[in-house]
Every structure is written in structure tokens, then in C-alpha cells.
Amino acid sequence: MSVETVKTEEILEPTLPSQAPRGLKRYVPLSSYGTPYLWLMGGMLGISLTMIVGLLLLILVMGSLTFWPQKIIQFETVDGKRYLGEVTRRETYKPSREQVGELPELYREKANQFLESRQGISERFLVRTGNYERTNTHFHWVSDFQIQNSTYPEWAFVWERLSWGRFYGIPVGFQVDGKLFTEGLQESYRLFRQHFPDVQKKRNKIYYLEKEVLGALNYKMEQARLNVREKELKLRNATGERREALQQELQKANAEYSRLKENLEFEYGKIRAQIETLKKETQRYSILMQVSDGSIVPLPLATIVRGYPANQLSWFEKVLVYLDRWKEFLLEEPREANSEGGVFPAIFGTVVMTLLMSLVVSPLGVIAALYLREYARAGFLVSAVRIALNNLAGVPSIVFGVFGLGFFCYFVGTSIDQLFFQARLPNPTFGTGGILWSALTLALLTLPVVIVASEEALAAVPNSMREGAYACGASKWQTIQRIVIPRALPGILTGMILAMARGAGEVAPLMLVGAVKLAPELPIDGNFPFIHLERSFMHLGFHIYDVGFQSQNSEAAKPMVFTTTLLLILIIVVLNLVAIFLRNRLYRKFISREV
């Protein structure tokens, strides 16, 4: 046997390294190279990215199509009923014998033959029929074996209203002051378009007078009452000459309050009379609608937000309706238990709360990281602090909410009320949930993230730069201020970005310390002190929970869940992009020049 033959045979037989003769190649299993594990990790990464992208695409598609106007269909069933509305969902199912048995006897055999041809599988449509005040339901299921005829009425209208949800029908006339003014489809629609803009202007003026003007009068009245109350509280504990002076001040405050009350009540009466006049003018006009059961119903123009003939819209007109709905969604207040209208208060509350949280957590996290990295000596205390930080990062968020409710609201807030707002008691000012306590609670929640990221950024600064500063005569603080912090700022901002992303999406703590279902009054207004951090607020995350799980009309509110989720994701992305932009500028300013 030749030398080459011996080597080839020994190579083909796997041998242990210790048994292999010197100079011969060894057999190495494929798994030793890690190739299968590499493919496994890459596959898991691909699956994770696919799930994330799929979820974002689902939210994007469902959220962006929520406001696109749909056609109106009318189903006529075999039992003589009619259902007019928009098809919002369709699904296949297997109907029971009881459902088929409910049909008229003439149609049972046909229905059974139809189901047998499809192996007992039926398709049903969820129709949004609206007209809740008449039917006590917003939706109705219609199965295909029940349908006798389906049409798309040319003049079927969708009416979006201030209350009671949507209304579906066909216009047949127009009323003025309760009397029939005209009949006919086109003429009724023409008169609606003629009078509706004026009704909208008057309705908006009513809203302005009720919220802004009357609100300002009530605020002045309340401030005068609180002034009298403060004088009374001071008088209780005063003695001697101080008591006599306070009695005179109290008399003046009472006289001023009485005079102001009389003037404000006069102004209040004038505004209320103006509002009543405007309401009577807006209630003059009604459009007569024929609903699916054939009856005629008057629909006041004052209750209508938007109306259009869905089956006549061109593509451009559908785009206009779509954009108008988005405008309402972004700039108006919610209505119909948050299932209709806009989410502007929630957008404002989310952004303000996130910015307040960032302003609080950033200096606290950076100062703590500076002390741990630059000043603290290694020992038991520092180790205990690091362990506590790691443990805090894993604490459930609801625990922080309970802490915020107990410490900030009940302890700190109640103490502030006793010291500075005693005249308003027993109504709490800071002793209840508010946007300030929510920001502080989420600051505690995200503090470990900022500390850890900032400490790592400080540790990444080379010691040679510190030693060079010391060699030039700089003190420790001068070195930290002018050398270490500027170079670590990009990493510190990375921690802020992570904190903002987590804090903006948290909901559980906010349910305890400030977020509410409806808070149309914003934390910022024109009344002194202009910024009211004690007020409750709306949050997009809590709004998603409320619309999706607490709404009376959950099926109609389901599309709003996707739209609000899409909006929350976009806001978080915008806030993060701003922070990333600042981080990149700092990186180019302090680091890229040195490379």
C-alpha cells in the first residue's frame, strides 16, 4: 500500500485529535464550524423582522383605510326585511338548523339546497345599519341564504351626527320650521347644501360661546370666591390688630365678590340668551329621510357633522371626504364615547407628558450616571445601587403607577393642597391624578434606562482624554464638563431615545395617576397661570384601550383602534427622529472631528 493510499483511508475515518497520527488531516464535524447555528440565528432574526413588519403593515393598512368612504348596499331578505348600510366585514361560517328554520316555509327548501351545494358553508355580511335611536343596534348580520335581492341605491346617504352614531337613508324632502318646504331627492339635497354651511357656523359659534366665553366668566367667578375663602381661613387663626385688618379685607372682598357676581350674572344672561337664539335658528331646518323600513324621519341639520351620497361619489370626491375625516380626527375633540370625532386632546396630552418626562428624567439620569462613573468608589454601596437599578428595570409598570398614586398624588399632592390651595378644599388640586404626576411616575419608570445608557457612554470616553486634560491643569469638574460630557452626549441621547419610546407607550401607570377617558380642557389655556400641570389629560395609549375594550359600540370603534395606534406610532417615531437628529449633530461636532 502506498503512502498516498494510507493517508486517504485514514482521512475518511473520523478519528479523535489525540489518536490522529502527526501530519495527517483531521476530520472536523460540520457543527464545529457553527454553520447550522448561524442559519438558525439568521432564520430567527428573519422571522422576528417579518412579524414586526407584518404588524406594522397591518396597522398601516387598517389605520389608513379607516376613513375611506364605502358604498351603501341594501339587502332585501326572504322574510321581507331590508337592511341599508355599509358592509364592514364578511366571513364564512356553518349555520345551524335553527337559523334555517327561522326562514319562511317557502324558502327553507331553497336555503337547504343552497347550503348543501356549498357543503353547509355560508357567507355572512356585517352591515353597519346605524339609525340607533330607531333600531337599538348599530350592526346586523345578513347571511347569503337569507338574501333575496341586493342593490346599491343611487341616492343612499351617509349622515355622520354629533350623537347616536351614523344615519342611513334616502332624502325625500326638506322642512323649514317644522313644515314641508319641498319634496324630491335632488331638490332636498340642494337645500341641504345651501343651508348646512350657515348651520355649521352658528353651531361653532354656540360652541365658542359655551366653552370660551362662559368658561371665562365662570373662571372669574371662581377666582373671586376663592379670594373670599382665603380671607376667611386667614381670619380664623388671626388675633389682635391682624384680625381687625383681615376683617376689613374680608368685607372688601365680599363686597367685590357681590359686585362682580352681579355683573357676571348679567353678562351670563346675555350670553345664554344669545346661545338660545342661535340654537333656535339652527333647529329650523331638517331634511326628511326615508329609512330602510319605508318610514319618513326628520333629521335636523344641527345634529349633522357630515353627509354625502356614498354611491355617487367620484374618486376625487372620496378623497375629499377622506381628507376631511382625517382633519376632524387630528384637530377636533372626541364624541360618541370616543368612537367618533377627533383625538386632538389625546395627541396634545401624549406629547406634553412625554416632553415633561424627558425634561425630568434626563438631568436625573445623567447626574446619577456621572456620580457612579466619575466620583463613586467601588464598594458595597455602589454595588447595591447597581443591583437596585437592574432590578428596577424589570419591575412591572403598574407597580410604578401604584407608587405614583400613593407618593405623588396622596402624599406630595395632598401636602401641596394643604399649604397653598387650602381655599379649594375639599376639592383637591394636586392631590389627585394630573399630568405632572404622570410625567414624574414615568420618569421613575425610565430612569434606569437613562442611567445605564449614560454610564456606558461615559465609560466609553478614553481615559487618555481625561489624563490629557489633567496634564493641562484642568480640574476634575472642568474635565467632565468640557471633555467627558460632550463626547458622551450621543450615547446619553441614545438613552433618552429609549426612555421616550418606552414612556410614550406606557398605559398602565397612567390609568392610576392622571389619564382619563375624556378631558377636553387642555393643560395649557389663557387663564393664569396658563400652564395647569395639575389637570388630568388624555393619552393615546389609554384612548386605544378605552375605544377597543370599553366602548359601547365596539364594532364601530374597532377601525379607530388601528387609526389611533398608527397615530401613536407616528408620534413616537417623530419624537425619536428629532432626538436622533440632535444626537447625530452632536456626534459630528464632538467626535467625528477627532477621528
N, C-alpha and C positions, 0 to 999 in steps of 0.2 A: 504494500500500500504506500502510495507516495505521500509526501508531506502535505501537499495541497488537499488530497482527499481526506486525510485525518482532520485537518482544520475545518473543512466544510461540514463533516459529520458532527464534530463537537459544537459547532456554532448552532446547528439545527436543534440540538438537545439543550433545553434550558438547564443551566447549572447555577449554583449559588456562587456568589463572588469569592467566597473563601475556598471553593473547590475548583474554580476555573484555573487551568494552567496559565503561567505567566506568558504574556504575549498574545493570548487568544482573545477574540472579541467576545463580549458577554451578551447574553440575551436579556433585554430590558423590556418588561411588560409595557403595553400602551398606556395603562393607567398611571404609570410612573411619570409620564410627561404631563399629566393633568389635563389632557385634551378633552376627555369626557366631561370633566368638571367645568372646564371652560365653556363648553357648549351648553351645559346645564345652567350655569350662571347667566350666560347670554340669553338663553331661552326665557329664563325667569324675568330678566330685565325687559325683554321684548313683550312678554305677557303683561307685565305691570304697566308699561307705557301704553300698550294697546287698551287696557282697561281705563286708564286715566284719559287718554284721548277720546275713547268712545263715550265716556261720561260727559266730557266737555262738549263733544259734538251733539249728544242728546240734549243737553241743556241749551246749547246754542240754537239748535233747530226748533225745539219745542218752545223755547222762550221767544225767539224772533217771529214765529208764526202765530203767536197768541192773538195778536191784534189784526190779523189779516181777515177781511170780511168774507164770509162764506155765503153760499147761495141758500135760499129758503126753499124747502121742499114741503109738499103737502101729501100726506099719506091718507088714503081712504081705506079703512079696514072692512072686512066682511060683515062685521056687526053694525055697520053704519056710522062709526065714529070717524072723525077727522082730526089729524094732528098736523099742525102747521108750525114749522120751526127749522132750526139748523141741526144737521146731523153732526154730532161731536165725537161719536165713537161707534165702531161696528165690531162685532165679534161673532164667532161661531160657538154653538152650544147644542146640547141634546135636550130638546123639550120633553117634558113629562106628559103622560097621558091626560092628566088633569087639565093642562093648558090647552090641549087639542079638544078636550071635552067641553071647554067653555065656549067653543065656537058654535054658531047656529048649525042646526042639524043638516041643512042643505050643503054646508061647506066642510063638514067633518071628513067625509069620504075623500074629497079632493085634497084636503090637507094631509090625510094619512097617505094617499098615493104620492103626494109631493115629497113627503118625508121618507117614504120607502125608496123612492128613486134616488134619494141622496143618503141612503143608509142611516136614516134617523137623525141626520145632522141638519141644523137650521142656522140661518144667519139672522141676527137681530141688530137693530139700529137704535142708538140712544139719541133721541130727538130732544133738543132744548126748546120746549114749547113756551116757556115764560108764562106771562099773564098770571102771576102767582096769586093775586088777590081774588081771582075767579076760580082757579083750579086747585089751589093749595099745594102745588108742586111745580118745580122748575123743569123737570125732565120726565120723559116717558119712553119706555122700551116698546119697540114695534118689531115683531118677528116677520120674516118673509112669508110664512104660510098664512099670516093674518092679512096681508096686504092685498087689496083688490085693485087698487089703482094708485099711481103716484104721479104727481105733476109739479111743475115749477111755476107758480102763479106769477105773471108778469109784474103785477103791482103789489106784490107782498112786501111789507115794510118791516124793518127792524127799528124799534124805538128803545134807546137807552135812557133810563129815567133816574131821577135822584133817589127814588126809593122803589121798593117792590121788584127790583130787577128789570129784565127786558120785557118788552111787549111786542107781540107779533100780530099783524092783522093787515087788512086791506082798507085804505081810506075810501069813504063813500060820501062824506060831506064835511062842512065846516060850520061851526057855531060861533056866534058873537053874542055875548051877554045872555047865554042860555037859549038863544033862538037860532033856528036853522038859517044860515046865511046863503049857502049854496050847496049843490049836490054835484056828484061826478068825481071821478078819480083825478083827472088832470087839474081841474079847477081847484079841488081841495088841496092838492099838493102845491099848487101855485100860491094859494093864500097862506099856506103854512110857511113857505119860503119868504113871503112878503112880510109877515108879522113876527116870525120867530127871532130875527136879529134884535128887534126892539124889545121883545120879551126878555131875551138874554141880557141886554144892557141893564134893564130895570132890575132883573134878578141879581145881577152882580152888584148893583148899587145898594140893594137891600142887604146883601151880604157884607158890603163895606160898612154900611151904617150900623149894622148889628154888632159886627166884630170890632171894628176900629173905633168908631165914634162913641157908641155906647160903652165899649170896653174902656176907653179913656175916661169917660165920666165916672164909671164905677171905680176905676183906679184912684181918681182924685177923692172920691167919697171915702174910700177905704183908708187912704193915707191920712185924711183929716180925722177919721175915727180912731186910728192908731195913735195919732198925736194926743188926742184927749185921753186915751187909755194909758199912755206913758206918763202923763202928768198925774193921773190918779194913782198909779203904782208908786211914783216917787213921793207923793203926798202921804202915803201910808206910813212910811218909815222916817219922815221928816219931823223935826221938833223945833220949837222956838221961832226965831226970825225966819229961818229957812222954810218953815211950814207956812208962815204967813205969805212969804213971797210966792211959794208954789200954789197957794190958794188963789192968789191974784192971777197967776199964769193959767191956772185951770179955768177960771172964769172967762178969761180972754179966749182960751182955746175952745170952750163951749160956745161962746158967742160966735166965734169964727166958724165953728162947725155948723151951727144952726143957720147962719147966713149962707154958707157955701151949700148946705143941703137944700135950702130953699131955691137957690139959683140953679143948682144941678137938677133938681126935680123939675123945674120949669123947662130947662133945656132937654131933659129926658122926655118930657111930654111932647115937646115939639118934634123930636126925632121919631118917637113912636108914632105920632100922627102921620109923619111923612112916610114911614115904613108901611103903615096900613094903607095909605093912599096908593103907594106903588104896588102893594100886593093885590089890591082890587083891580088895578089896571092890568096886571099880568094874568089875572084869573078870568079876564073877559073872553079869552079865545080858547077854543077847544076844537080838536079835529075828531070827527066821528070815524070809528074803526069797526069794520066787520071782522069778528074773530072766527075761529075755525068751526064753532058750533052754529054759526049763522046769525048770532045776536049782534046788535049795534051797541058800541060802548063809546062814550065821550072820553077823549084823552086830553086833559088840559096841557096847553103849551108850556105853562110854568113848571111842569114836572119833567119836561123833556130835556135831556142833555144833547142827544144826537139822534137823527133819524135819516134813513136813506132806503130807496128801493133796491134791495140786495140783488135781485135778478136782472136789473137793468144797468148795473154799473159797468163802465168800461174799465180797462186795466188802469188807465190814468186816474180815474175816479176812485178805484180801490186803493191806489197808492195814497191819495189824499186822505181817505178815511183812515188808512193805516198810520200815516204820519200824525194825524190829528189825535188818534188814540195814544200814540207814544208821547205826544206833547202833554196830554192830560195826565198820563201816567207819571211823567217826570216832574211836573210843575204843580199839580193840584193835590188836595187832601183826599184821603180815602173816604169812601162811603159804602153803604150796604155791608156793614160788619167787615170792612176791609177787603171784600171780594170785588169791589168796583172802585173806580176813581183812580187817584194817584197815590204816590208814596213819597212825596217831597219831604214831609216831616221825618220820615224814616231815613231818607238819604242824608238830610242835614244832621240828624242825631248821630248816625253812624260815623260820619266824617268828623264831627266835632269831638265826639267821645274818643275816637282813635287818636286824633291830634293831641287832645289833653293827656291821654295815656302816654303818648310818646314823649311829651314835654316833661312828664313826671318821672318816667322810668329811665330815660336816657341819662340825666345827671346822676341819679342814684346808682344806676348800674356801673357807670364809668368811675365814679368816686370809689365805690366798693372794690372794683377791679384794680384800681390804682393802689389802694391800700394793700390789698392781698398780694399784689405782684411786686410793688416797689418798696413798701415800707415794712410790712409784717414779717416777722421772723418765723421760720418753720418751728412748729411746736404743736402741742395738744390743741390749743385754742384754734389755730388756723386750720388744723386738720378737721376739727369738729365743725367749723364754718363751712368747709368744702363739702363735707358729708351732708350737712344740712341743705346746702344748695342743690346737691344732686338729688336729695330726697324731695325737696320742694318741686323740682321739675317734674316729678312723677305723681304729685298729689292731684286727685280729680278736681276739676274746675269748680264743681258745685261746693266743695269744701271752702274754697276761697270766697264763694258767694255767701255762705253762712257766716264766715268770719267778717266779711264786709258789712253784712247786715247787723251783726252784733256789735262790732267795734266802731265802725264809722257812723252808721245810722243811729243806733241806740245809745252808744256811749259818747262819741265825739259830737254828733249832731244834736243830741239832747242837751249836752253841756253848752253848746253854742246858743241854742234857743233860750236856755235859762239866763245866759249872760247878756245877749244882745237883742233877742226877739221875744222878750217876756210879754210884751203887749199883745202878741199874736196868739199866745197860748190860750186854750189847749190845742189849737190847730198848729201842728208842727211846721217849721220852715225847713231846717236842716235835719230834723230828727226823723226823717223818712227818706225813702229812696230818691235819688237825684242823679243828674249826670256827673256831678263832681265825685260822689262816692263810687259810681260805676267806673270812672276813669282810674281812681285810686285802687280799687279792687283788682282791675285788670293789670294795673301797673305791678302790683304784688305778684300776680299770676305770671307775668312775663319777665319779672326781674331776674330769675336765674338764667334765662336765655341770654339776656344782655350782659350779665356779669361774666358768664363763661366765655362768650364770644369776645368781649372786651379784654378779658385776661389773656386769651390766646393771642389776640392781636398785639398786646403789649409784650408778650413773651417772644413774639416773632421779630421784634426790633433787635438788631445785633448789639451785643454788649460793647463791641468796638466803638459804636457811635456814642454810647454813654461815656466810655473811657476817654474818647477824644474831647468831649465837652468838658469833662472834669479836668483834663490836661490844659484846656484853655482858660481855666479859672472859673467855670460856671458852677453854681451851687446845684444841689440835688433837685430842687424845685425848678430852677431855670432849665436844667437838662430835661426834666419831664415836660415842662410847658412848651419848650421850643424845639425839642428833638424827638422825644418819645411819642407824645400825643399826636403831633401832626403826621408822623409816619404810621401810627396805628389807627388813624381815623378811618381809612377804608374798611378795616376789619371791624371797628366799632360800629360803623354804619351797617355792616352786614348783620350784626346782632340786632340792631334797630329794625332792619327789614324783616327779620324772622319774628321779632316781637310784634310788629304791626300786623303781619299776616296772621298770626295766631290770635291776637287780641281783637281784630276786626271781625273775626268769625265766631267768637265765643258767644254763647247764648245763655247757658245755664246760670252763671253768676249774675247776669244782668236781670234775670227774672226775679231776683231777690233784692237787688239794690238800685233799681231805677227804671228799667224798661217796662213800658206798659202797652196795652193794646191800642189805645188811641190817645194822643197828646197833640192836638192841633196847635197849641201855644208853643212856639219855639223858645229855646233858651236865650235867644237874643231878640230884643224888641226896642221900641222907642221910649220905654218908661225907665226912669232912673232905678237902679244903676246900670241899665242897658244890658248887662250880662247877668243872667239868672241861673247860676250853676246849681241851685237847689231844686230846680224843676225836674219833673220826670220827663222822659223822652221816648221816642220811638226808635227802634233799631231794626235794620233789615233782616237780621238773623231771627229775631223774635217775631217779626212780621211773617216770615216764611212759616215758622211753627204755627202761628195763630191762624193764618189762612189755610194751611194744609190740614190742620187737625182740630181746630176749634170753630171753624166757620159753619154756619147753619146750612149754607148752600155749598157744600164741599166739592161737588162735581163741577159746578161753575167756577169755583175758585182754584181748581187744580191747575189750569193753564197759568194763573197768576203766580203759582209757586215756582214754576220754571222761569217765568219772566223776572221775578224778584231775585231768584238765585243767580240768574245771568247778570243782573244789575249789581248784586253784591260782589260777584267775582270780578266784574269790570272795575268797580271802585277799588278793590284790593290791588288789582293789577296796576291801576293808575298811581295809587299811593306808593307801591313798590317801585314803579318805574321812576318816579320822582326821586326816591331815595337812592336808587341805583345810579341815576344821572349825577347826583351830588357825590356819590362815592367815587365814580369814575373821574370826575373833575379833580377831586382831592388826590386820587391816585396819580393822575398826570402831573399835578402840581408838586407833590412832595416826594414821589418815588421814582417816576419814570425819568426825571432829570438826572437821578443819581446812577441809573443803570448805564 
